[in-house]
Amino acid sequence: MTKDIASVTLPDGERIPKLGQGTWEMGEHPSRRKAEIEALRGGIELGMTLIDTAEMYGEGATESLLGEALQGVRDDVFLVSKVYPHNASRRGVQHACDQSLKRLKTDRIDLYLLHWRGSVPLEETVAGFEALRRDGKIRHWGVSNFDVDDMEELVGVPHGDACATNQILYNVARRGPEFDLLPWLAGRKMPAMAYSPVDHARLPKRSPLDDIAAPHGVSVFQIALAWVLRQPDVFAIPKSGRIEHVRDNHRALDLQLSADDLAAIDAHFRPPRSKRPLEML
């Protein structure tokens, strides 16, 4: 039995959890496998049922771990995976998706993303995604690491406007998307999926986040995650391989940041005043 948590709405009206789970670097160390599976399943029980992975992660090892972790609970999960750009031809996505489905031990992926822009024409990739959707192998498709010009080109190709989301690097320390990309997505009712929402645990050693966290009795990472989650059109996929950290992430949903908190964050982590190139990890 999973708990209900806050949600965002995809362009077709389907609601998905606002806080999910990332899996980057999971499944690559046998000694951590048991703890990582426990963390994933614990997150599902807390309602963090959106889980993101990619064929790139561990060259399939992460998808295999996830396939094991989801046994018996697959129908409770909104499953996301990503295809390499060099596999993103019309025929290439068919093969790549089939391989991911085998590793994930499932018959469908709920959201399939192009991991980043490559040399394959977008029209060809979209045609492949649409074929996978017609065949029932994927339910939605989207992109990752696309800036505004990429998104404009995407929606201009046949069926490109069926894109469900854009997964981007976005957190309190990397606010470039606020200038134009987030407004562009919001204008098309397309939520943004924030990866590395606590900057891969590389936030500054000292910042206003510390002063905000102390009265709440939480960590700066929970404050940083709450800052991302406060936005109505953004959902986040923090990665944690330990159940304790998953529970900490979940608590960020209940943190309320005051106007003074937000002003202090803006003074230190300044919002963009001009266009910045989209960052990637």
C-alpha positions in Angstrom: 0.0 0.0 0.0 1.6 3.3 -1.1 0.9 6.7 0.3 -0.4 9.6 -1.9 1.9 12.6 -2.2 1.7 15.9 -4.1 1.6 15.5 -7.9 2.1 17.3 -11.2 0.1 17.0 -14.3 1.4 15.8 -17.7 0.1 17.6 -20.9 -2.5 14.8 -21.4 -3.9 15.2 -17.9 -2.2 12.2 -16.2 -1.0 13.0 -12.7 2.3 11.8 -11.5 4.2 12.1 -8.2 6.0 15.4 -7.6 8.8 13.7 -5.8 10.3 10.6 -7.3 13.5 8.6 -7.2 16.6 8.8 -9.4 18.9 5.8 -9.9 22.1 7.2 -11.4 25.2 5.2 -10.2 23.0 2.5 -8.6 23.4 -1.2 -9.4 27.1 -0.8 -10.1 28.5 -2.2 -6.8 27.3 -5.6 -5.6 28.0 -4.7 -2.0 25.4 -1.9 -2.2 22.7 -3.9 -4.0 20.6 -5.0 -1.0 20.6 -1.4 0.4 19.7 0.1 -2.9 16.8 -2.2 -3.4 15.6 -1.5 0.1 15.8 2.2 -0.6 13.8 2.0 -3.8 11.1 -0.2 -2.3 10.9 2.0 0.8 10.5 5.0 -1.4 7.6 3.3 -3.3 5.9 2.7 0.1 6.2 6.4 0.9 4.5 7.3 -2.4 7.7 8.2 -4.4 6.5 5.9 -7.1 8.0 7.7 -10.0 11.4 6.1 -10.7 13.9 7.3 -13.3 16.7 5.3 -14.9 18.5 5.1 -18.3 20.2 2.5 -20.5 23.4 4.5 -20.0 23.5 4.0 -16.2 26.0 1.2 -15.6 25.5 0.3 -19.3 22.2 -1.5 -18.3 23.2 -2.6 -14.8 20.9 0.0 -13.2 17.9 -1.1 -15.2 18.7 -4.7 -14.2 18.8 -3.7 -10.5 15.5 -1.8 -10.9 13.9 -4.8 -12.6 14.7 -6.8 -9.5 13.5 -4.1 -7.1 10.2 -3.8 -8.9 9.1 -7.4 -8.7 5.6 -7.5 -7.2 5.2 -3.7 -7.2 5.6 -2.8 -10.9 2.0 -1.8 -11.3 2.4 0.8 -8.5 5.2 2.6 -10.3 5.5 5.2 -13.0 8.7 4.0 -14.7 11.0 6.3 -16.7 14.0 5.3 -18.8 16.1 7.1 -21.3 17.7 6.1 -24.6 21.2 7.0 -25.8 21.3 9.6 -28.6 23.3 7.2 -30.8 20.4 4.7 -30.4 17.7 7.2 -31.2 17.1 6.4 -34.9 13.6 5.1 -35.7 14.8 1.5 -35.7 17.4 2.1 -33.0 14.9 3.2 -30.4 12.9 0.0 -31.1 15.9 -2.2 -30.3 17.1 -0.1 -27.4 13.6 -0.1 -25.8 13.3 -3.8 -26.2 16.6 -4.3 -24.4 15.5 -1.9 -21.6 12.2 -3.8 -21.2 14.1 -7.1 -20.8 16.4 -5.6 -18.2 13.5 -4.0 -16.4 11.4 -7.2 -16.5 8.4 -5.3 -17.7 6.2 -5.0 -20.8 6.1 -1.2 -20.9 7.9 1.9 -19.9 5.6 4.7 -18.7 7.8 7.6 -19.9 10.7 7.1 -22.4 13.2 10.0 -22.9 15.8 11.0 -25.4 18.8 11.4 -23.0 20.3 14.4 -24.8 20.4 15.9 -28.3 22.5 13.9 -30.7 23.1 13.7 -34.5 19.9 11.7 -35.4 17.2 14.1 -36.8 14.5 14.8 -34.2 11.8 13.8 -36.8 13.3 10.3 -36.9 13.5 9.9 -33.1 9.9 11.1 -32.7 8.7 8.7 -35.3 10.4 5.9 -33.4 8.8 7.0 -30.1 5.4 7.2 -31.7 5.7 3.7 -33.1 6.7 2.4 -29.6 3.7 4.1 -28.2 1.3 2.6 -30.8 2.8 -0.8 -30.0 2.1 -0.3 -26.2 5.8 -0.5 -25.3 5.8 3.0 -24.0 3.0 5.2 -22.7 4.5 8.7 -23.0 7.8 10.1 -24.4 9.9 13.1 -23.7 13.3 14.6 -23.8 16.2 15.4 -21.5 18.8 18.3 -21.6 16.9 20.3 -24.2 17.2 24.0 -24.2 14.5 26.4 -25.6 15.8 26.3 -29.2 15.8 22.5 -29.1 12.3 22.5 -27.8 11.1 24.9 -30.5 12.6 22.6 -33.1 11.1 19.5 -31.5 7.5 20.8 -31.4 7.9 21.8 -35.1 8.4 18.2 -36.3 5.4 15.8 -36.9 4.0 14.7 -33.6 6.7 16.6 -31.7 4.0 18.4 -29.7 3.3 15.1 -28.0 6.4 15.5 -25.8 5.4 15.0 -22.1 8.3 16.6 -20.3 11.9 17.8 -20.4 14.3 16.4 -17.8 16.9 19.1 -17.0 19.6 19.9 -14.5 17.9 22.4 -12.1 18.5 23.2 -8.5 19.1 26.2 -6.2 22.7 26.5 -7.5 21.9 26.1 -11.2 19.0 28.4 -11.9 19.6 29.2 -15.6 16.4 27.5 -16.8 14.3 30.1 -14.9 15.1 32.8 -17.4 13.4 31.2 -20.5 13.2 27.4 -20.4 10.9 27.0 -17.4 8.5 29.7 -18.6 8.5 28.1 -22.1 7.6 24.7 -20.7 5.0 26.1 -18.3 3.3 28.0 -21.2 2.7 24.6 -22.9 1.6 22.9 -19.7 4.7 20.7 -19.9 6.2 20.1 -16.4 10.0 20.1 -16.0 11.7 17.1 -14.4 14.6 18.3 -12.2 17.5 15.9 -12.0 20.3 16.4 -9.4 17.9 18.7 -7.4 20.5 19.0 -4.6 23.4 19.5 -7.1 24.7 16.0 -6.6 25.4 16.8 -3.0 27.9 19.6 -4.0 26.2 22.6 -2.5 28.4 25.2 -0.9 29.7 24.3 2.5 28.2 27.5 4.0 25.2 29.4 2.6 21.8 30.8 3.8 20.6 27.2 3.4 22.3 26.4 6.7 20.5 29.2 8.5 17.2 28.1 7.1 17.8 24.5 7.9 18.7 24.9 11.5 15.4 26.0 12.9 13.6 23.2 11.0 16.0 20.6 12.3 16.8 19.4 8.8 19.7 19.3 6.4 20.6 21.9 3.8 19.9 19.2 1.2 16.3 18.9 2.4 15.9 22.7 2.2 17.4 22.7 -1.3 15.0 19.9 -2.3 12.0 21.7 -0.8 13.0 24.8 -2.7 12.7 22.9 -6.0 9.5 21.1 -5.0 7.7 24.4 -4.1 7.3 25.2 -7.7 4.0 23.9 -9.2 5.3 22.9 -12.6 8.5 21.1 -11.5 9.0 17.6 -10.2 12.2 16.1 -8.9 14.1 12.8 -8.9 16.8 12.9 -6.1 18.8 9.7 -6.0 19.5 7.9 -2.8 20.9 4.4 -2.2 20.0 4.3 1.5 16.5 4.1 3.0 17.4 6.8 5.6 18.2 9.3 2.9 15.0 8.4 1.0 13.0 9.2 4.1 14.8 12.5 4.4 13.9 13.3 0.8 10.3 12.5 1.5 10.2 14.9 4.5 11.2 17.8 2.2 7.6 17.7 0.9 6.4 19.0 4.2 8.9 21.9 4.5 7.4 25.3 4.0 9.9 28.1 3.1 8.9 31.6 4.1 9.2 34.8 2.1 12.3 35.7 4.1 13.8 32.3 3.4 13.3 32.7 -0.3 14.7 36.2 -0.3 17.8 35.0 1.5 18.2 32.2 -1.0 17.8 34.6 -3.9 20.4 37.0 -2.4 23.0 34.2 -2.4 21.9 32.0 -5.3 20.9 34.8 -7.7 18.2 34.1 -10.3 19.3 34.6 -13.9 19.0 38.1 -15.4 19.9 36.9 -18.9 20.1 33.8 -21.0 22.5 31.1 -19.8 23.4 28.0 -21.7 21.7 24.9 -20.3 24.0 23.0 -18.0 24.3 19.2 -17.9 25.9 16.6 -15.7 
